[in-house]
Amino acid sequence: LNSKLANRSFALKAVVEAARAGVTVVSLCETGDAFIMAETGKVFRKEKDLKKGIAFPTSVSVNNCVCHFSPLKSDPEITLKDGDLIKIDLGVHVDGFISNLAHSFVVGDAPLTGRKADVIKAAHLCAEAALRLVKPGNQNSQVTEAWNKIAKSFKCSAIEGMLSHQLKQHVIDGEKTIIQNPTDLQRKDHEKAEFEVHEVYAVDVLISTGEGKAKDAGQRTTIYKRDPDKQYGLKMKTSRSFFSEVERRFDAMPFTLRAFEDEAKARLGVVECAKHELLQPFNVLHEKEGEFVAQFKFTVLLMANGPLRITTGLYEQELYKSEHEVEDADLKALLQSSASRKTQKKKKKKVG
């Protein structure tokens, strides 16, 4: 149901269609969030205590901005231009069951060549490979290796150290993860894990035309989530009232400061909460100026008879013409294989 809200309620589509030259990023973020709230408001109306709504605030990250850009009205205005590569990232939940997706495209209609086409195609193929590799019995490291190989074949890099998380009810950052392009230290520390039946993952691919190093460039953080394991007696009255509103409205889901009626009070109240780690920040990250970053994210349920992708994107293959392609024979075969094994299973049962 919540995947329908993320896809077919046109939350993503609404933002994509509104993304034209001259439109501000903040208005796109507001469009996405308003759609999610309106559509989730139409379901389970009788269950007054059932929480539903935004599982990840709409973010619109442009060109070399990697992720989490969801500005406030009081922030300097950023306006889209033709040729901008934009990444739209959003999430929906109903009763804590989460459905996340992200999509990349370039503003303006023309088919693309060059580096923007390379990076979007590479990211799309990484997502398609993951759909075929994130299945019961496989290891998370298999996905990491495939992503590195695909990115390299397009002369791109996966963004270093980014994580895709297992999803659980009310939990957007479950314990099992898939890491992208780890450093030697990250590779050593990252827990190997096997995918199991009935698990759910938000598979998040971020690919760059550059070296793949994402840095916090000091842009204001606007997205946070409550850390249920942390406790602290807040001293400031503004912080206390802000935090109680966070608990009441968002529980442990990520939220944006834009969702508060009094933005100035929210900006003040968040400081003490973040300082004492009651809230975890989703920092705005950037690749080097002049590079381009593409992102695709989908949510997948690991069924006994194959992966079930519950969020589908809006990728249009014919728009991206790259002179590069996947060279590895095993990966080529993987990408050409069917992503769903359901029909094969049924046929076998009939024969038996």
Secondary structure by P-SEA (a helix, b strand, c coil): cccccccccaaaaaaaaaccccccaaaaaaaaaaaaaaaaaacccccccccccccccbbbbcccccccccccccccbbbbccccbbbbbbccccccccccbbbbbbccccccccaaaaaaaaaaaaaaaaaacccccccaaaaaaaaaaaaaaaccccccbbbbbbbccccccccccccccccaaaaaabbbbbbbcccccbbbbbbbccccccccccccccbbbbccccccccccaaaaaaaaaaaaccccccccccccccaaaaaaaaaaaaaaccccccccccccccbbbbbbbbccccccccccccccccccccccccccccccaaaaaaaaccccaaaaaaaaaaac
